[in-house]
Amino acid sequence: MKFATCLVGGQEQVGVVLAEQRCFVALGSDSMLDIISRFDGLVAAPANPGSGVSLDAVQLLAPIPRPARNIFCVGKNYRDHAREFAGSGYEAGAVKGAEIDEYAAVFTKPASSVVGDGARVSLHPESTNSVDYEGELAVVVGTAGRNISRANAMSHIFGYTIINDVTARDRQKNHKQWFLGKALDTFCPMGPWITTRDEVDAGHLRLQTWVNDELRQDANTKDLIFDIPGLIETLSSGMTLQPGDIIATGTPAGVGLGFSPPKFLKAGDTVVVKIEGLGSLTNTFG
């Protein structure tokens, strides 16, 4: 099933997306977090799409427009990207030959950075001149847990969505940490909806990113250095994961800083991130 948050006639509603019919059927719930916390896999998809509205007639918001906590993000989780980052000059403290980390690098993006599919992403020219894109698979936690084992990790997942981990590379480099480069308003496009875990094999999904119709990223989640069960085990060690928590699993090679010279985003650029089974996330920058 695919769950979305939409504006319908100016009112925020949560419901089911019937992708083949391009239809949205409202469920009457207060928020996506309500759906996630109550979901038991038994919610039936509406049999009659006539009770819904066309996706063309609604505005998709981020599936969780107001996350309760920061988004957990994993850095350098594809080998080729780890190497391009280390060789770009934008990773503070990069050491040649030590591009692949022994342990997952984890940082956060504030919940205030979240926007939805179709939203405009600000380039913040007063703060940065090197805005970059990072297409990523995101995990949405469904069941709370602490000290979750690898063996049980997948049972704690509600579903998956797409995130563009937009980054100001100069701030990332100059401040010698990642938060300030990742935290600007609108720097976490998310969507278009959440696909429940039963519909896809998250360990084997093709991820592609286009900038103005130019394919920049083309990878598969099977190449994650730290896989999803391992990330859940690591993050939940001593810290309770809550329903609705979001984990962005990292981006593959092909980001703007990897080109010579770098191809950072400019006003009017459109970025599309597509993950098979999950749809596509489209945003224009300006």
C-alpha angles and dihedrals in degrees: 000000000000120000123195141177113222143171107239114183089342093307123111112238136173121216152127124294117217095202099190092052092038088230134143119208116192117224100197095240121143096233145345089259088062090054092048095047093049100036115121099165091259099098105118120221110244108267094207114059087187087082090064139062132247116269086231089065097054136063113236114223125191104290088241101029094180110030113201091227140019117287112257110228132190120214129209095007098149118063097225092050092047088055095045090048094049091048096045098077091236098096109088110225096011113170120203111240093021099077095123113072122223091218130034114269107227129189134154140239117211118250087237090071094066121115132159141246111297094020121134114248115214119232090207095214090184090063108030145011099196111065114170137184130232119186111208145173110238127204120214114208115227106176125043119240146153126208090013114185124227089245092059099033100099092054088064093060121100096185149294139275139170127263131187103209095207112199138192099218096196092054090045090054101037097050092045092228135072108237099081092049092050102038106073119123113277092014094123111062108182134183156344087209142312117271113204117244095248092067101061142032098235091193092065113037128133113235121196133176127195129191111199090339093310111124106231105162127037117163144126129243089231085079095063110130092211108034127215098263089049093049092051090049091050097045094046094050102118092341124088115232112216132210107273096028111141126215118193106204101206139269131269128230121293103072119143097261090060093070126084105257097020117253103221121177123269135192112294096023117137121209122197121189115191128186119182112253092013103069127230136299116214127188136165121217127219 
